[in-house]
Amino acid sequence: MTKPDLWFDSAVTRLADPQAFKVWSVIVSLFGDLAQQKGDRVSGTALTAILQPMGLKPEAIRVALHRLRKDGWIDSDRIGRGSVHFLTEYGRAQSAAVTPRIYDEDPAPVPDWHLLIAEDGRAADTLNTLLLTEDYIALGRHAALGPGPLPDDCEDLIGFTTTAHAIPPWLKSRLFPEELAQASASLRDGARAVNADKPGAKILSAVQIATLRTLVIHRWRRVALRHPVLPPVFLPVDWPEQACRQEVFRLLNALPRPSVAEINENG
């Protein structure tokens, strides 16, 4: 085994998710990072070559692709004996919607917030709809915190423009649960260990880079999309997310995204 292969295998081990992951979700992360644009098509051979080092078997990949096609995320075409896979319009839209959150290296906390309070009945239904469709944070059954100014179409809710001064521990624990802290710290430590070995994109193939980026993006996506961007007063003591973010982007910047053409050619 060559030195680049040894380095790659070590990096895969360090970046592997300690928790079981869903194959279809990994594929969504892969396309969101490597093939999000219209016209981007990844061959079945390249897709398998990217995912197999993670321990994913071809049968599991086929089942996951079937589910993603059924759910409208991905479509596939036959070309000769092989297949190519690509995001549908729906899949591209869903990926684009979360891209800013995932790839923001230094998000600025929103300075202005508002609080909405509901009673049972129609007002509670309005609040639940906002929690499902907008960037609101539930504070309980009948209250939610939202960024920016008060909305104009919530007459049945009590609304306050607010500034946080004191945040009790129970709210910090609800917003930033222990399992999110563990996921962030675990990824931070794995990325830091790989960074310490000085990743060299020049010694890796396009497919190997794609594998490592997919591992990092998939785990980071699950942290970043659950982590509300709130002022520091909301954060628990020694919260690991910022250090995790720094290590993740240090590694991604050391492993520049290969083109789809390079991935297909190398796969």
C-alpha positions in Angstrom: 0.0 0.0 0.0 1.4 3.4 -1.0 2.0 6.3 1.5 -1.0 8.3 0.0 -3.3 5.3 0.5 -2.1 4.8 4.1 -2.8 8.5 4.7 -6.2 8.3 3.1 -7.2 5.2 5.1 -6.1 6.8 8.3 -8.1 10.0 7.5 -11.2 7.9 6.7 -11.0 6.2 10.0 -10.6 9.4 11.9 -13.5 11.1 10.1 -15.8 8.1 10.3 -19.1 8.9 12.1 -19.2 7.1 15.5 -23.0 6.9 15.1 -24.7 4.8 12.4 -25.7 7.0 9.4 -28.4 6.6 6.8 -27.0 5.9 3.3 -29.5 8.0 1.5 -28.6 11.0 3.8 -24.9 10.6 3.0 -25.8 10.6 -0.7 -27.7 13.9 -0.2 -24.6 15.4 1.5 -22.4 14.1 -1.4 -24.5 15.7 -4.1 -25.0 18.9 -2.1 -21.2 19.4 -1.9 -20.0 17.9 -5.2 -22.8 18.0 -7.8 -25.4 20.6 -6.8 -25.5 22.5 -10.1 -27.9 21.8 -12.9 -26.2 19.5 -15.4 -23.9 17.9 -12.8 -24.1 14.1 -13.2 -22.2 11.5 -11.2 -21.7 8.1 -12.7 -22.7 5.1 -10.8 -19.1 3.8 -10.8 -17.8 7.1 -9.3 -20.6 7.2 -6.7 -19.7 3.7 -5.6 -16.0 4.5 -5.5 -16.6 7.5 -3.3 -18.9 5.7 -0.8 -17.3 2.2 -0.5 -14.3 3.4 1.6 -16.9 4.5 4.2 -17.9 0.8 4.5 -21.1 1.3 2.3 -21.9 -1.7 0.2 -23.2 -1.5 -3.4 -26.5 -3.1 -2.5 -27.1 -0.4 0.2 -26.2 2.3 -2.3 -28.7 0.9 -4.8 -31.5 0.8 -2.1 -30.7 4.4 -1.1 -30.8 5.6 -4.7 -34.1 3.9 -5.2 -35.5 5.7 -2.1 -34.1 9.1 -3.3 -35.7 8.7 -6.7 -39.0 7.7 -5.1 -38.8 10.8 -2.9 -38.1 13.1 -5.8 -34.5 14.0 -4.7 -32.5 12.3 -7.4 -33.0 11.0 -10.9 -31.0 8.6 -13.0 -30.3 7.9 -16.7 -28.8 4.9 -18.4 -25.7 5.5 -20.5 -24.6 2.3 -22.2 -24.1 -0.3 -19.5 -23.8 2.3 -16.7 -25.9 4.9 -15.0 -25.5 8.5 -14.1 -27.3 10.2 -11.2 -28.2 13.8 -10.6 -30.3 16.0 -8.4 -33.8 16.9 -9.5 -35.0 20.4 -9.6 -36.5 19.7 -6.1 -33.3 18.2 -4.9 -31.3 21.2 -6.1 -33.7 23.6 -4.4 -33.5 21.8 -1.1 -29.7 21.6 -1.2 -29.5 25.3 -2.1 -31.7 26.3 0.8 -29.3 24.9 3.4 -26.0 25.7 1.6 -25.5 29.1 3.2 -25.8 27.6 6.7 -23.4 24.8 5.9 -20.7 26.7 4.2 -20.6 29.9 6.3 -17.2 29.9 7.9 -17.9 32.7 10.3 -21.7 33.4 10.8 -22.6 36.6 12.4 -25.3 36.3 15.1 -28.5 38.1 14.2 -28.7 41.3 16.4 -32.4 41.7 16.4 -34.9 39.1 17.6 -38.6 38.9 18.4 -40.7 36.7 20.7 -44.1 35.2 19.7 -46.5 33.8 22.3 -49.7 31.9 21.5 -52.6 30.5 23.4 -54.4 27.3 22.5 -56.5 27.1 19.3 -55.9 29.1 16.2 -53.0 31.0 17.6 -51.2 27.8 18.5 -51.7 26.5 14.9 -50.3 29.7 13.5 -47.2 29.3 15.8 -46.7 25.7 14.8 -46.9 26.6 11.1 -44.1 29.2 11.6 -42.0 26.7 13.4 -42.3 24.3 10.5 -41.7 26.8 7.7 -39.6 29.6 9.1 -36.4 30.0 11.0 -38.0 30.0 14.5 -36.7 28.4 17.7 -39.3 26.8 19.9 -39.1 27.9 23.6 -42.0 25.7 24.7 -45.4 24.7 23.5 -46.6 28.3 23.2 -43.6 30.5 22.6 -41.0 30.9 19.8 -38.0 33.1 19.1 -37.5 34.4 15.6 -34.7 36.6 13.9 -35.4 40.1 12.6 -38.4 42.3 13.0 -41.9 41.1 14.0 -43.8 39.6 11.1 -46.9 41.4 9.7 -49.2 38.4 9.4 -49.4 37.1 13.0 -52.2 39.2 14.5 -53.4 36.3 16.6 -50.0 36.0 18.4 -48.5 38.2 21.1 -45.3 39.7 19.8 -42.4 41.4 21.4 -39.2 42.8 20.1 -36.6 41.5 22.5 -32.9 41.6 23.6 -31.6 38.7 25.6 -30.0 39.6 28.9 -30.2 36.5 31.0 -30.7 32.9 29.7 -31.5 30.2 32.2 -29.7 26.8 32.1 -32.8 25.0 31.1 -33.2 27.0 27.9 -29.5 26.6 27.0 -29.9 22.9 27.5 -32.9 22.8 25.2 -31.3 24.9 22.5 -27.9 23.2 22.7 -28.5 19.6 23.9 -25.7 17.3 25.1 -25.9 15.1 22.0 -25.2 18.1 19.8 -22.2 19.0 21.9 -20.9 15.5 21.6 -21.4 15.4 17.9 -19.6 18.7 17.5 -16.7 17.8 19.8 -16.2 14.4 18.1 -16.1 15.9 14.6 -13.7 18.7 15.9 -11.3 16.1 17.3 -11.4 13.9 14.1 -10.9 16.9 11.8 -8.1 18.2 14.1 -6.3 14.9 13.9 -6.4 14.8 10.1 -5.3 18.5 9.9 -2.4 17.7 12.2 -1.2 15.2 9.6 -1.2 18.0 7.0 -3.6 16.8 4.4 -2.1 17.0 0.9 -4.7 17.2 -1.8 -1.9 16.7 -4.4 -1.2 13.2 -3.3 -4.9 12.1 -3.4 -7.1 11.2 -6.3 -10.3 13.2 -7.1 -12.4 10.3 -5.8 -10.4 10.1 -2.5 -10.9 13.9 -2.0 -14.6 13.4 -2.7 -14.8 10.6 -0.1 -13.1 12.8 2.6 -15.2 15.9 1.8 -18.4 13.8 1.9 -17.5 12.4 5.3 -16.7 15.9 6.7 -19.7 17.6 5.1 -22.2 14.9 6.2 -21.2 15.1 9.8 -20.8 18.9 9.8 -24.2 19.3 8.1 -25.8 17.5 11.0 -24.2 19.9 13.4 -24.6 23.1 11.5 -28.3 22.7 10.7 -29.2 21.9 14.3 -27.1 24.7 15.7 -29.1 28.0 16.0 -27.0 31.1 15.3 -27.7 33.0 18.5 -25.8 35.6 20.5 -23.1 34.4 22.8 -25.3 34.8 25.9 -27.3 31.8 24.8 -24.3 29.4 24.6 -23.4 27.0 27.3 -20.0 27.3 28.9 -17.2 25.7 26.7 -19.5 25.1 23.8 -17.4 23.3 21.1 -19.1 24.4 17.9 -16.8 27.3 17.0 -13.7 25.2 17.4 -15.4 22.4 15.3 -16.3 25.0 12.6 -12.6 26.1 12.4 -11.2 22.6 12.1 -13.9 21.6 9.5 -13.2 24.6 7.2 -9.4 24.2 7.7 -9.7 20.7 6.4 -12.2 21.5 3.5 -9.9 24.4 2.4 -7.0 21.9 2.3 -9.0 19.5 0.2 -10.5 21.7 -2.6 -13.7 20.4 -4.2 -12.9 18.4 -7.4 -15.0 18.9 -10.5 -17.7 16.4 -11.5 -15.6 15.6 -14.6 -12.6 14.8 -12.5 -14.6 12.5 -10.2 -16.2 10.7 -13.1 -12.9 10.3 -14.9 -11.2 9.1 -11.8 -14.0 6.8 -10.7 
